[in-house]
Amino acid sequence: MHRLADSLRARVKALKTLPMPPRPVLYYLLALLVGLLAMELLLVRLHGFAWPQKAWWEVLFWGGVVAWSQRIAVRLPLSASISQLFVIALALVLLFPSWFAPLLVFAFYLNPDLGKPSYPWFKDLFNRTQNALATGLAALVWRFFEENRLHLGNWDLSAGLGILGASLGFFLLNITLVSVVIYLATGSDLKKIWLENYRWLAASYLLLSPMALLLARGYENPLVAGWGGWTVLFFLIPLYYSRHYWDEAVRLREALDTSLQLLMNALDAKDPQTRLHSERVASIAKDLTQAYLRKYGDTLEKNKILDPDVVYKGARIHDIGKIGLPDAILFKPGPLSPEERALMESHPVRGVKLMEPAKVAFTRAVYEIIRHHHERWDGRGYPDRLSGHEIPLEARIVALADAYEAMTAGRPYRRAKTPEEALKEVQDFSGIQFDPRLVELFTELWHQNPIWRDREVFLSLSTSPQPSLEWPSPSPSAQDSRTLDE
């Protein structure tokens, strides 16, 4: 009796120490479980409760394939990962009754991290549930095309359109559910989660979806030794190696981001007075972009996409061309000679050339920010003397953010202005150096007292490490002979 009591106490203690998710995540998980039950009832109602016409060992074979797919998952940013389970799930949709395929995915989803502290029970349950839900939606789409045949002349397009539609449905629901749970768990920007982790995978989903059709047809019509399982294993070989493309793409993106961060840290480390310059410029520029979209988003040119995250990324590396400039010019306390000024004004073009090898990783807008963030509304900027709306909108936004940050940070050749003085100067140069519409928006944002308004507040709240290199303070008597945003 004492042993039984001790055992019960041990189990109660274990339950008390069981890791629990944040309350919003727990409620979300419960809602997904209810949603899975509703999905099963809907599939049974629409397509009946037919039992699989397959032997038990065939069910185990496909369950093993589902479990295997988790062994080749690809790690993504923001603590997420993605596997090629979707191809297997789509094949199950074609081979088994609609209600059975989601349950098979739920039961045999075996993550290799199961049991580790980094992979608690609620994370495993979430992954099982959301993948089963996505499989259920794929089954609904597939059966729709099966029951509503589409023909183009003598061609039956139902299978092709059905598998593409099922793949798209699986992708959209899977990505949405995962993005929401990351948002609830971390508080990260929902759109950023989507863009950083998944936007670049959409093409892979659609391109690999026909593989599911081949797996299912190959299983039903054996090519080797009279059993379709050999055909499935044969087709899984290229599927396995395609995983390395995803894995390498993630590694390359992370390596590129790290390299750029190191370059910007190196530039900031040259002069502690300009510490976190690019980060503050990026914060201002992103807020200004979001304000512009709220107020003028409907007036953007056709096919024009203004993305706050793209502007943020471009602002972070807008001064990367200064990496190659001599310190004697960057930190000269007095006026620049004509030759020195020409060299200083070459840094936007130098930046574009420096980033040329990374062209596949950035949109055109990032390069436009680097090249044109010193153009002026009146056409007296550099390097291309663009004016007005000839200057890309993203570059106009970063130009204003860069000027405000530079004025409030100070430079070796001039003292730092107060936030109020800098705002007044930005307003004075409206229609001269800056886009008047952006100045108006910037003024509205400034009066809302964002953390970037005061540089000292921004630095104190920043989590970025301070570079340790020291540089002499500028002379208070130095003459200010340069433009606002140098």
N, C-alpha and C positions, 0 to 999 in steps of 0.2 A: 504493500500500500504506500509505504514511504517512497519507494522508487517511482511509483506512478505519480505521486504528488510532486516529486522533484522534477520528473520529466515534464509535467504540465507547467510548472513554474519556469522551467528553462525555455519552453516554447513561448510562453507569454512574454518573457524577457526578450526573446529574439524578435518577437513581433514589435515590441516597443522600440527596439533599436533598428528596425527595418527602415532603410532610407525612404523618404517620402519626397515627392516632387513639390514645387511651389503650388499653392492652391489653384491658381488659374490653369496650370497644366493638368492638375488632377481632374478638375471639372471638364476640361477639354477632352481628356482621355475617356472619361465616363460618357461624354456625349458621342464620341466616336464609336464606343462599344454599342451604344443604343442605335447609332446609325448603321453599324454592321448588321445588327439584328433586323432592322428595318429593310436593309438591302436584301438580305436572305429571304425575307417574307415576300418582297416585291418580285424577286426572281422566281420563286416558287409559284406565285400567283400568275405571273405572265407566261412562264414556260413549263410549269408542271413540276412534279416531284419524281422525275425519272431516276432510277438507280443506275450508276455507271455500268455499262456493258463491257467491263474489263475485269480480269482476274485480280486477286488481292496483291499478287506480286508485281503486277503492272502499276497499281496504285503506289506501291512502295518504291518502284523504280522512279516514277515521276516525283514522288516526295523527296527521294535522294537527290534528284537533279535540282529541285528547289533549294535544298540545303546546301548543295555544292555552289550554287550561284552566290551565296553569301561569303564564300571563301575568296572571292575575287572582287570584293567591294573596293571602290575608289574613294579615298579621303578627299573631302572638299573643305573650302574655307568655312569659318564660323562653326566649327565643331560638327559638321555634317558629313555624310557619306552617301554614296549611291552605288548600287550594284546593277548587274544585268539581269536581275530577277524579272524585269518587265518582259523580256523576250520569252522566258520560261512561262510566265503567267499567261501571256497571250496564247502560247501553244496549248496550255491547259484549257483555256476558254474554248478552243476549237475541238478539243478531244473529249472533254467531259461535260456533263450537264451543267447548265448555268449556275445552279446553286452550289454545286460541288467544288468548282474550281476555286472560289474564294476561301472555302474551308480548308482545302488542301494547302493553299499558300499560308493560311493562318497556322495550321498545325505543324508544317515542316519548315517554317522560317527559323533556322537555327544559326544565329549569329555567332561567329567564333569567339567573341568577347563575352559571351554569356557567362555569368558568374563572377566576372571581374568587378572591382569597385567602380571602374569607369563606365560600366554598362549595367546600371541597376535594373530591377525588375520592371519599373514603369517605362523605361526607355524601350525595353524588349517588347512589352505589351503594346506600346504605341506603334512600333515598327510593324509588328504582326497585323495589327488592326488596320492601319492606314494602307498597307499593301493589299490586304484582303478587300478593303473597300474599293481601291483602284481597280483590282481584278474584277470585282462585281460590276463596276461601271463599264469596263471593257467588254464584259459579257453582254451587257445590255446593248451596247453599240453593235457588236458583232451579230447578235441575233436579229437586230433590226434589219441589217442588210441581208441576212439570210432569208428573212421572211418577206422582204420587199426587194425583189431582184431588179437590178439595173442592167440594161443592155444598150450597147452601141452597135447597131447593126446586128451582126452575128456574134459579137463579142459579149460575154457575160462579165461585167465589171464588178459584180457584187463582192467577190472574194478580195480583190485588190483594194477596193474602197473600204470594205469592211475591216480589213486588218489595219489600214492606215487610220481609219476613224477610231478603232479600238485602241490603237497605240496613242493617238492624240488624247483620247479620254483618260487613259491611264496616266499619261504624262501630266496633264493639267491638274487632275485631282491629287496625284501623288505629290507634285511640287507645291501645290497650294497647302495641303495638310502639313507637310514638313516645314514650309516657310512660317506658317502660323505658330507651330509649336516652338520653333526657334525664337520667334518674336516674343512669345509669352514667357519663355525661359530666360532670355537674355535682355530683352528690351531693345534689341537692335532695330534699326529702321527696316520695316517690312519690305519696302521696294529694294533696298540695298541687299537684303538677304536673297531675294529673287535674282537680281542681276549678278551678284557676285558668285552665286553658287550654281545657277541653273540655266540662265539664258543661253549660254553657249552649248548646252547639251541637247537642246530641242532638235537640232538637225540630226544628231546621232540617234535619238529615239526614232525619228521617222525613217532614217536610212536603214536602221537595223530591224525595223518591224517586219519586213518580208521574211527575215530569218525565222520568225515564229511560224509563219505559214509553211516554210520548208520543213521545219521540225515536225509539225503536225502531219503534213502530207507524207513525209518520209517515214514516220512511225506507222501510219496506216498502210503504206505501200512499201514494204521492206525491200531494200536493195541488196542487202548482204545477209546470207545465212538464214533467210526466212524469218528474221525477227527485226522489227522496226527499231528496237533499242540500239542496235549497232549503227543504224543510219543516224539516229539522234546523236550518239557519241561522236560520230564522224563530223557532223555539222557543228558540234560544240567546240571543235578545235579552233576554227577561225574566230568564233565568238570569244573564246578565252584570250586569244592574242589581241583582239580589238580592244580589250580592257586596258592594255598597255598604252594605247593612244590616249585614253582619258587620263590615266595615271600620270603620264609624262606631261600632258597639257597642264594639269594642276601644278605639278612641280615647277614647270617653266614659269607659270604665272606668279607663283610664290617667290621664285628666285628673282624674277624681274622686279616685283614690288620691293623685295628686300634690297636689291641693288640700288634702286632709285632712292629708297629711304637712306641708305648709307651715303649716297652722293649728296643729298640735301643736308644730312647731318654734318658732312664734311664742310659744306659751304657755310652752314650756320656756325660751326666750330671756329671758323676763321675770325669771327667777330661776335663775342657774346652780346654786344649791344643789339645785334639783329637776330638774336636767338628766337627760334620759332617764327621767324618772319613768314615763311611759306605756309606754315600751318594756320597762322592767323589770317593771312590773305585768303586761304582756302575756306576758312569758316565764314568770313565776310562774304566772299563770292557765292558760296552755297546759299546763304540766307537771302542774298540779293536776287539770286536766280529763282528761288522759291517764291519770293515776293512778286517778281516779274510774272511768273506763271499764273499766280493767283489773280493778278490784276489785268494782265494783257495776254494771257495764254490763248484766248480765242482769236486774237489778231495776228498770230504768228503766220508766216508765209506757209503756203501749202507744202507739205512734206518736210517742213522744218521741225526738227526735234530738239528741244532745249532740255537737256538732262542735268539736274543739279549735281548728280554724282560725277558726270563727265567733267563739268566745270570744276568741281572740287579737285578731281585728279589732275586736271590741267594746271590749276592754280598751285598745287603742291610742287609742281616741277617747272613753273613758268620761268624761273631764273637759272635753270640748270646750265645755260650757256655761260654763266659767269665762272664756272668751274675752271675754265682754261685761261681766265684773265689774270694778269699779274696783280699781286697784292698791293704793289705800289700805286696802282691806278684805282683799285677798289677802295682803298682806305686813304687816299690822298686828302689831306686836310684843307687844301686850297683849290682854286680853280684848275680845271683840266686844260692842257694845251689842246690845240686843234687835233693833233695826232692822237693824243690820249682820249679825247672825246670820241673820235672816230672808232677807236678800238673798243671803248665802252659801249658804243651804240651798235657794235657788231654782235653783242651777246645773244639777241634773239635769233639771228641767223645761225650762229654757232650752236645754239641749243637745238634747233631743228636738225642740223647736221649730226649732232651728237646722238639724237634720238632716232636717227634713220634706221639703224638695225632693229629697233623695236616697233617698226611700223605696223606689223600684224597685230600687235597687242593693244593699240590705241586707235580711237576714232579720229577722223579728220579734225574734229573740233579741238582736240588736245594740241595738235600741231599748230592750229590757228591761234590758240591762246599763247603758245610759246613765241610764235613769230610776231604777233600783232599787239601784245599787251603794252607796248609803248607808243602806239599810234594815238593821235589826238583827234578830237571831233572837228577841229578847224583845219586838219590836214598838215599840221606842222610837226607831227611825230615822226617816228622811224620804226622800221627800216624802209617802208614802201610809201610813205607819205599818203596813206589812205585817209579819207575824211568821211564824216557822217556815217550813213548806213553802209558805206563800202567796207567799214571795219566790221568783222564778224561780231555778232552780239555777245558771244561768250568772251571774246577778247576785250570788248568794251566793259563788261562786268568786272573782269579781273583787273583791268587797268585802273578802275576806280578804287577797287579794294586794295590794290597794290599801293596806290598813292596815299590813301588814308593811313595804311599801316606804316609806310615809310615816314610820313610826317610825324606820327605819334611815337615812332621809335627813335627818331633822330639819326643823324649820319655823322661821320667824321668831320664834315664841312658845315654842319648846322645843328642847332640844339633841337631837342624833341619838342613838338608842340603839344599843348593840352588837347584833349578830345574836342573841347569847344572851339579852340582855334582851328583845328584841322577840319572840323565840320564847316566852319565859316569859309575856309579857303576852298573846300570842295564846292560849296555853293557859289562862291565868287567865280569859279572857273566853269560853271555850268554853261554849256553851249560854246565853250572855248576849248577846254581840254576834255570835258566829259559830256556824255550823252545826257541832255536835260531830263529826259524821262527817268534815267537811272539815278540822277541826283535827287529827284523828287522821292523816289522809292527809298533811296539810301537815307534820306532825312527822316522819313517815317520810321524806318527800322532803328535809326540811331536814338530817336526819342523813346523807343520801347526799352532802352537800356539793356541791350544784349551783352553777353560777357565779353565780346570782342571790342566793345566801345572803349573801354579803358585797358590799356596794354598791360599794366601791372596786375589787374584782376585776371586777365587772360593767362598770363604767365603763372600766376599763383594757383590757378585751377587746372593747368595743363599737367598731364601725367607723363609727358615726354621728358627724357633725361636732358640735363643741361650740358652742352659741350664744355670741356674743361680748358680749352685753349684761351689764353688771355690776350687782350689787345688794349693798347693805351686809349684812354678816353679822349674824345675830340676836344680840340681847343675851343673854349667858349667864344673866342674872338674871331674864329674862322668865318670867312664871308660865304654866304649862301649864293652860289652862282649857277646852280643847276636847276633842272626842272623838278616839279613836285614829286615825281615818281621814280627817280633814279635811286 
